[in-house]
Amino acid sequence: MAVAATIFQFLLLASPLAFAKEHIVGGSNGWSQSVDYSSWASGETFNVGDTLVFNYDGSHGVDIVTKDGYDNCNTANAIKSFSDGSTTITLASSPVDVYFVCPKLNHCATGMKLAIKVQGTSSGSGSGSGPGSGSTAPTTKPNGASGVFGAMSKMVVGFSVVFGALFAFLV
């Protein structure tokens, strides 16, 4: 019975991972010049641990920048740069504002930029100091990893339900 209780407690602690959401930036249009990213982002809620998936062709890229870089479309001091055509970024481990721009000539100036506010998973409030400061910066996963982690999180929820029932039966 102690083993079942220990497993159940572990699964309860791990279950917040199950609620991370994958956001396809720009929806079906992806990361392109034909999307109003302010409008797209206003319909989304970004929480700690969620992932952003940028899908784009070779004429684009993704740079994580500071607020100043975002405001001025300046990628000279980008925090991270990507150009692989499918970039998955896991959002910060604490609430923070994060800024993305396309580094290609004039793409940012014509609206290909995204600013998001990452919220805490439980309170949904607060903001950090910006990407790149300590452990609050977003992290990336290898391509395809979001599908693996999505499947793992569903498995954790399934195990939580099964072991929860088992624990209730044993107690």
Steps between C-alpha positions, in 0.01 A plus 500: 500500500789739573632446146163590350482814715852604398426448131174692531674793671766507227236505229312781669817707510578421136147564374541879442717401204191341353332837472768669289355620171659504157438826311548492122614858438273663243267198492470338158687793339809436711783749540453715191442857390127444454408479871411772749689354796359750752149380418607135498671531840202683653293183451753280679604454862867418546600319819827384648601173330290550185674470165498724195542331163623724219446347154657697216681473169859589414417866441443549876664439834421545868703717736431536870575863585469751781211745518724764344587260217129434450400867508777603258512182288865463592644147495864600546498372859254212463484273803455194276455454126338217306467423131409131482144551369335339802602639836349387830559725799398407853388805692673624813502334839350815655276785377679723251446705184660345192561659159550338158575655161583380152858611431459521122518847343187708578291199613483626860423854386202368301358322806678166520562522872339352807489616863354270763448512875572165662277450802553280803317167481312538827439869561503622141650831608830677526773577253872444493780720394548369148655214312861417557503590869582185692277197454202699370613484137307268273668176409485297184440133439618298204249484216227247564553501875173680568308203365695264724450717808133548413456124491693466826279757671188310394658187640566677832134604519393143421727359769372762745144386443588128524719535807254742659228237470740234627602716795139575589422128482793407723430763766 
